Amino acid sequence: EPIQKILITLYNHLKKLYMAKLAEKYNRNIAECLKLKPNQMFLVTKYKKQSEFFKEKELRKILQELIDLDYNYKIGLEAILCRYC
């Protein structure tokens, strides 16, 4: 798989874990926060269990690092394209 697809998939999954952790912290409905469909309700348990392996700050830091990585990649690519076009 292309690295960009892997990073997007990883980011989306970690974002869901972070949202599940926040929903639990603030006593919100995880399924509503994640906008899950009725046939996806089994995911609530999976996200809750996986999010227990992380602290809230850790998830936020990882998400920020992935955002920064994406931004820096795009800036670098833009610089190369502008230099040679």
C-alpha positions as CSV (number, residue, x, y, z in Angstrom):
1,E,0.0,0.0,0.0
2,P,1.2,3.6,-0.6
3,I,2.6,5.3,2.5
4,Q,0.0,8.1,2.3
5,K,-2.9,5.5,2.5
6,I,-1.3,3.8,5.5
7,L,-0.9,7.2,7.3
8,I,-4.5,8.2,6.6
9,T,-5.8,4.9,7.8
10,L,-3.6,5.1,11.0
11,Y,-4.7,8.7,11.6
12,N,-8.4,7.9,11.2
13,H,-8.2,5.0,13.6
14,L,-6.2,6.9,16.2
15,K,-8.7,9.8,15.9
16,K,-11.5,7.4,16.7
17,L,-9.7,6.1,19.7
18,Y,-9.1,9.7,20.9
19,M,-12.8,10.6,20.4
20,A,-13.9,7.5,22.2
21,K,-11.6,8.3,25.1
22,L,-12.9,11.9,25.3
23,A,-16.5,10.7,25.0
24,E,-16.0,8.4,27.9
25,K,-14.2,11.1,29.9
26,Y,-17.1,13.5,29.4
27,N,-19.9,10.9,29.8
28,R,-21.0,11.2,26.2
29,N,-22.4,8.5,24.0
30,I,-19.4,7.0,22.1
31,A,-21.6,5.7,19.2
32,E,-23.1,9.2,18.6
33,C,-19.7,10.9,18.8
34,L,-18.2,8.5,16.3
35,K,-21.4,8.7,14.2
36,L,-21.7,4.9,14.1
37,K,-24.5,3.2,12.2
38,P,-26.7,0.6,14.0
39,N,-24.8,-2.3,12.5
40,Q,-21.5,-0.8,13.7
41,M,-22.3,-0.8,17.4
42,F,-19.9,-3.6,18.1
43,L,-17.1,-1.1,17.4
44,V,-17.9,0.9,20.6
45,T,-16.4,-2.0,22.7
46,K,-13.4,-2.3,20.4
47,Y,-12.6,1.4,20.5
48,K,-13.0,1.6,24.2
49,K,-10.8,-1.4,24.8
50,Q,-8.1,-0.1,22.4
51,S,-8.2,3.4,23.8
52,E,-7.3,2.0,27.3
53,F,-3.8,1.3,26.0
54,F,-3.2,5.1,25.6
55,K,-3.4,8.2,27.7
56,E,-5.4,11.1,26.3
57,K,-2.3,13.2,25.9
58,E,-0.5,10.4,24.1
59,L,-3.2,10.1,21.5
60,R,-3.4,13.9,21.0
61,K,0.4,14.0,20.6
62,I,0.4,11.2,18.0
63,L,-2.4,12.8,16.1
64,Q,-0.5,16.1,16.1
65,E,2.6,14.4,14.8
66,L,0.7,12.8,12.0
67,I,-0.8,16.2,11.1
68,D,2.7,17.8,11.1
69,L,4.1,14.9,9.0
70,D,1.4,15.4,6.4
71,Y,1.9,19.2,6.4
72,N,5.7,18.9,6.1
73,Y,5.4,16.4,3.3
74,K,3.1,18.6,1.3
75,I,5.3,21.7,1.9
76,G,8.4,19.7,0.8
77,L,6.6,18.4,-2.3
78,E,5.4,21.9,-3.2
79,A,9.0,23.3,-2.9
80,I,10.3,20.6,-5.2
81,L,7.6,21.2,-7.8
82,C,8.0,24.9,-7.7
83,R,11.8,24.6,-8.1
84,Y,11.6,22.5,-11.2
85,C,8.4,23.9,-12.9
